[in-house]
Structures are given as structure tokens and as C-alpha cells.
């Protein structure tokens, strides 16, 4: 089996879309079976042509014993064909790696968070609203109760709150679930510095939910004091 594994690996690395007969021949060469009857030939039933003669019994051909390596070579060829196809697909960029997908999703979440923060700092409610899906919500938590703000009410919510300045996203976003990311944020409002942890839930390339996971807390005087 080690010989077969080595042969499969060497052929798969080449990722060549070759005819089955050629693949069989190459596997047999790798395993040192070259010169032996071909596995393809072994699968063919021998035929014998005889002429009918009166009172002479037609001989019944006896098929030669089948080699045990025939099915093994056939299975090996199937594996090599599959591996070769996968190799070609990866080489042509058909498949996208999981790491590439995760990085792309993280980049989307980060851009939405930064746009959301910029909208608050610039007192631009339309920019804040732009990051949400049609049924998206912003869940505020000011220490007394949670306040779920729908997209329809988000403009008035932003304009009715005190001016938020010096918003800083602390560090990178961290994936907390499928399409969900958390981050820590600090900001100034009414002369004090506050901080807390938020979470964003993605739906496609927009935010379905942005939520303070706990009440943001006062951490000191405003950064520009």
C-alpha cells in the first residue's frame, strides 16, 4: 500500500487531466508493474472464434485467472482522476479557501463599524442608517435599559442624542459567531470618556444588528479635556 500511496501522491501533484489508459500505465510504472498484462486488458473478456464442424463439440474458452491488482489499479485511477481535477480547480481559482472567505467577511464587518462610528461623530444620521439592512436594528444600553432602535427611527435617535466625539475602535474585530463580530470602543460625550463592548451581526454586506453587549461605562474625563 505504501507504494500505491507514493504513486498516487506523485501523480496527483502533477494534476494532469490524462486519459484513463495513460493513468493506469503511469501507476503501473510507478509501482514497478510495467511489462505485466495491463489492468485494462485484464478487464476484457477473451473471445475465441471457432468454425462450426459437424459432430465436433465447440470448445468453451476458459478465462485466465484475474490478477488481484486489477481492481486496485482501477480504484487508484479513480482517485488520481479526482485528485487531478481538484488540483486543476485550485490552480485555476475555482475554489476559494476558507481563510480567504473569513478575511473578506471580517473586512466587511470592520468597514461597516467604522462607517457607523463616523456617522455618529459627524452627526450624519444618514451615514449611520446606511450600514443597516432594511430590518436592521441598533440596540443601545445606557445603563438603565436596552433601547432597540429600528432603521425607521434611527435618524431621530442619532439627532436626539448628545454629540459623540473622539470615537475610537480599540483593536481589531473578533469573530464571535457565524457572521457575528465583537469589538471594544471608547468615546467622549458631555466631557466624559466612556467605553464598552459592542457586537455586529452581518446579513450579506450590511449590518442586521449592532448592539452594546453591556452598558458602556465612564472611564475618565474626555480625551480632549
Phi, psi and omega in degrees: 000327180298321178298317181296316179300316180297318181295317179298317181296316182296321181285323180294325180297331180285334178048049182257125177283086186254156175300155183302317182299322180292320179297318179299314181300320181291321178296317180297323178295317180298324183270002179076024180262003183302140180098339177281164179303137184294145178295330178293316180296325182295335182279345182274132179285130178292145178240150179229125180262125180231155177262135179293127175232143181298141175059018178242123182288131179288123182293143177265119181293141177256116181295143179295155179300137181280139177286143179288347182271352179302304178299326181296316179294320179299317178295321180297319179298318180299317180296317181297319180298317179296313181297321179296318178297318178296318179299319179294320180298316178295321182295330181264003175079023180292318181264141176253130183292155180297323181295323178295319179295315180298319180295321179294318179294321178297320179296320178297312181299318181296317180296320179296317180298314181294324177293317177303312180295320180296323178297320177293315183293326181271002186052047181243085184298329179296325177292321176298312182298328187296342184274352187259152169290171181300326179256018181290156181224150171246124183251106180273156178210096187267010178107340179256318181195160175280143180231108181270119183251122177280170181297325181295329183260002188290325180298310180294328179295315180296316184288335182274350181268154177300156181297127178257128182229168177050049178284126181234123170278120184269110179076190183269161174290148179240130180290127181245354179185184180289104181081014181236135184222148178240158176201163179255141184222146174233150181202161177255140173204130179051047173080004180234157179256130180237161178204158179180183182248136179239167178222141175240137176245124182272149167221104189068232181255021179230171180267126174274332181204135167235126190218138168284122183287337177208170179296133175290145187243151175287129183241002178152187177290161178304147186294337181259014180281000000 
